[in-house]
Amino acid sequence: MGFGFGFDFMGRLFPLLFLIVFVFVISTIVGTFVSKAKRERKNDQSLRLTAEAKVVSKRMQVGENRHRHGNDDMMHSYNYSKYFVTFEFESGDRVEMPVDGSEYGLLVEGDTGKLTFQGTRYLGFSRG
């Protein structure tokens, strides 16, 4: 008698839990794409500016993605690095921008020069 109730309850509960998790995952994915599209659109509509700035800090975010590939049982993974540089303007305002690895390597804390950017999009830095 007790087992019948438990299995029947789980038979009804599992599809509901599966649906809730499925909707949550899809909502998260769609939300991420919408957020990225809004940010890109805002950057595209922003003016391209060049201002005196100083490199005040640099940071790197390192991570790893893992997944199964195809029908094999082997786990595949790859590492990634994201690079960020914080610039300070003459007004004292600061902005952190993502940069690619080659730019990250060339920029040194304390460098001063002209920062060119569009919204939150880094376009370049020339010392001077």
Secondary structure, DSSP 8 states (H G I E B T S, - for coil): -HHHHHHHHHHHHHHHHHHHHHHHHHHHHHHHHHHHHHHHHHHHHS-EEEEEEEEEEEEEEEEEEEEE-TTS--EEEEEEEEEEEEEEETTS-EEEEEE-HHHHHH--TT-EEEEEEETTEEEEEEE-
